[in-house]
């Protein structure tokens, strides 16, 4: 059961990474169309392997509009699929991490320097705690960097509308694409309420630390 749940989470991470990579390619295409910096060799050297794939094809603004819209629909479907699983993780991982940390503190207090089993137990408990923390941090990280890609696309389109000499039809297409990026941002929210961003892991770790301190203090009180 635990293994299947971990495999499910890994699948979600791969899909989040895939959407982020595809959006990076779209951003590189948009910059290639509208930014003069992309024509320099220095810019091409700064492209990572994923963004460099944009050099293999030439897409117009209409094609980029359609691809962005389709990718956003994929992101919405992924968000709806992983919402329940992520909510369960937030509820269970916090309790599990707190229990593991509490056990680790007890082991640290009782283990001796020469106790190999105690050291192995500490490493195991620390690794398990890091695993539960990673299950929360990774999707929040990809949600943040994906949103930053959308912001970069929107900024480039905004600059193109205001500063580039475009004809009437091309300007209308760019404005439509810009409006699409404003209305359809790649933001993941659990149940439409809890947004996945880097403030969530900070709150998660803060709660775990608070519960750990409280549980240790109460255990000392009852002892």
C-alpha positions in Angstrom: 0.0 0.0 0.0 2.8 2.4 1.0 4.8 1.5 -2.2 1.8 2.1 -4.5 1.1 5.4 -2.9 4.8 6.5 -3.3 4.7 5.4 -6.9 1.5 7.5 -7.5 3.3 10.5 -6.1 6.3 10.0 -8.3 4.0 9.8 -11.3 2.4 13.1 -10.3 5.9 14.7 -9.9 6.9 13.4 -13.4 3.7 14.9 -14.9 4.3 18.2 -13.1 7.8 18.2 -14.4 6.6 17.4 -17.9 4.1 20.3 -17.9 6.8 22.7 -16.7 9.2 21.5 -19.4 6.6 22.0 -22.2 5.8 25.5 -20.8 9.5 26.3 -20.9 9.6 25.4 -24.6 6.6 27.7 -25.2 8.3 30.5 -23.4 11.5 30.0 -25.5 9.3 30.1 -28.7 7.6 33.3 -27.5 11.0 34.9 -26.8 12.3 33.7 -30.1 9.5 35.4 -31.9 9.5 38.8 -30.1 12.8 39.3 -28.3 15.8 40.6 -30.2 18.2 39.2 -27.6 17.3 35.6 -28.8 19.2 36.3 -32.0 22.5 36.6 -30.3 24.9 33.7 -29.7 25.2 34.6 -26.0 21.5 34.0 -25.5 21.6 30.6 -27.3 24.4 29.5 -25.0 22.3 30.4 -22.0 19.4 28.1 -23.1 19.1 24.9 -21.2 18.5 21.6 -23.0 14.8 21.8 -22.8 14.5 25.4 -24.0 17.0 24.7 -26.8 14.3 22.3 -28.3 12.5 25.5 -29.5 15.3 25.8 -32.1 14.0 22.7 -33.8 10.8 24.2 -35.0 9.3 27.6 -35.9 5.8 28.3 -34.5 3.7 31.3 -35.1 1.6 33.1 -32.5 -1.6 31.2 -33.3 0.1 27.8 -32.9 1.6 28.9 -29.6 -1.9 30.1 -28.5 -3.4 26.7 -29.2 -0.5 24.8 -27.6 -0.7 26.9 -24.4 -4.4 26.4 -24.2 -4.1 22.6 -24.6 -1.3 22.4 -22.0 -3.4 24.4 -19.5 -6.2 21.9 -19.9 -3.8 19.1 -19.1 -2.6 21.0 -16.0 -6.2 21.5 -14.9 -6.9 17.7 -15.3 -3.7 16.9 -13.4 -4.7 19.3 -10.6 -8.1 17.6 -10.2 -6.6 14.1 -10.2 -3.9 14.8 -7.6 -5.9 17.0 -5.3 -7.3 14.3 -3.1 -3.9 12.5 -2.9 -2.1 15.7 -2.0 -4.7 16.6 0.7 -4.2 13.1 2.3 -0.4 13.7 2.2 -0.7 17.1 3.9 -2.9 15.5 6.7 -0.8 12.4 7.2 2.7 13.5 6.4 2.6 16.2 9.1 1.6 13.7 11.8 4.1 11.1 10.5 7.0 13.6 10.3 6.2 14.8 13.9 6.1 11.2 15.2 9.3 10.3 13.4 11.1 13.4 14.7 9.9 12.7 18.3 11.2 9.2 18.0 14.5 10.5 16.7 14.8 12.9 19.6 14.3 10.0 22.1 16.8 7.9 20.3 19.4 10.7 20.3 18.9 11.2 24.0 19.4 7.5 24.8 21.9 6.3 22.2 25.6 6.1 23.0 28.5 7.0 20.8 29.5 3.4 20.2 25.9 2.2 19.5 25.8 1.3 15.8 22.1 0.3 15.9 21.1 3.6 17.4 23.0 5.5 14.7 21.3 3.5 12.0 17.9 4.1 13.6 18.6 7.9 13.6 19.6 7.8 10.0 16.5 5.8 9.1 14.1 8.1 11.0 15.7 11.2 9.5 15.4 9.7 6.0 11.8 8.9 6.5 11.1 12.4 7.8 12.8 13.9 4.7 10.8 11.7 2.4 7.5 12.9 3.9 8.8 16.5 3.7 9.8 16.0 0.1 6.3 14.8 -0.8 5.1 18.2 0.1 8.0 20.4 -1.2 8.4 18.9 -4.7 4.9 19.7 -6.1 5.0 23.2 -4.5 8.4 23.9 -6.1 7.1 22.9 -9.6 4.0 24.9 -9.1 6.1 28.0 -8.3 8.6 27.6 -11.2 5.7 26.9 -13.6 4.0 30.1 -12.6 7.2 32.0 -13.1 7.3 30.7 -16.7 3.8 32.0 -17.3 4.8 35.4 -15.9 7.8 35.5 -18.3 5.5 34.7 -21.3 3.0 37.4 -20.2 5.7 40.0 -19.8 7.2 39.3 -23.2 3.7 39.5 -24.9 2.9 42.7 -23.0 6.2 44.3 -24.3 5.5 43.1 -27.8 2.0 44.7 -27.8 3.4 48.0 -26.5 6.7 48.3 -28.3 6.8 46.0 -31.4 5.7 47.3 -34.9 2.9 44.7 -35.5 0.2 44.8 -38.1 -3.5 44.8 -37.0 -4.1 41.1 -37.3 -0.8 40.2 -35.6 -1.5 42.6 -32.8 -4.9 41.1 -32.3 -3.4 37.6 -32.0 -0.8 38.8 -29.5 -3.5 40.5 -27.4 -5.6 37.3 -27.5 -2.6 35.2 -26.4 -1.8 37.8 -23.6 -5.4 37.6 -22.4 -5.2 33.8 -22.4 -2.2 33.9 -20.1 -4.0 36.2 -17.7 -7.1 34.2 -17.5 -5.5 30.7 -17.6 -2.5 30.7 -15.2 -0.8 27.5 -14.3 -1.7 27.6 -10.6 -2.3 24.3 -8.8 -4.8 24.4 -5.9 -5.9 21.5 -3.8 -9.7 21.4 -3.8 -9.6 24.9 -5.4 -8.7 26.3 -2.0 -5.1 25.4 -0.9 -2.6 26.8 -3.4 0.6 24.9 -4.0 3.4 27.4 -3.5 6.5 27.6 -1.4 4.8 29.1 1.5 2.9 25.8 2.1 6.1 23.8 2.9 7.2 26.6 5.3 3.8 26.4 7.1 4.0 22.6 7.1 7.5 22.6 8.7 6.5 25.3 11.2 3.5 23.2 12.3 5.6 20.0 12.5 8.2 21.8 14.7 5.4 23.3 16.9 3.7 19.9 17.4 7.1 18.3 18.1 8.0 20.9 20.8 4.5 20.6 22.4 4.6 16.7 22.4 8.1 16.7 23.9 7.0 19.1 26.6 3.9 17.2 27.4 5.8 13.9 27.5 8.2 15.4 30.0 5.3 16.7 32.1 3.7 13.2 32.3 7.0 11.6 33.1 
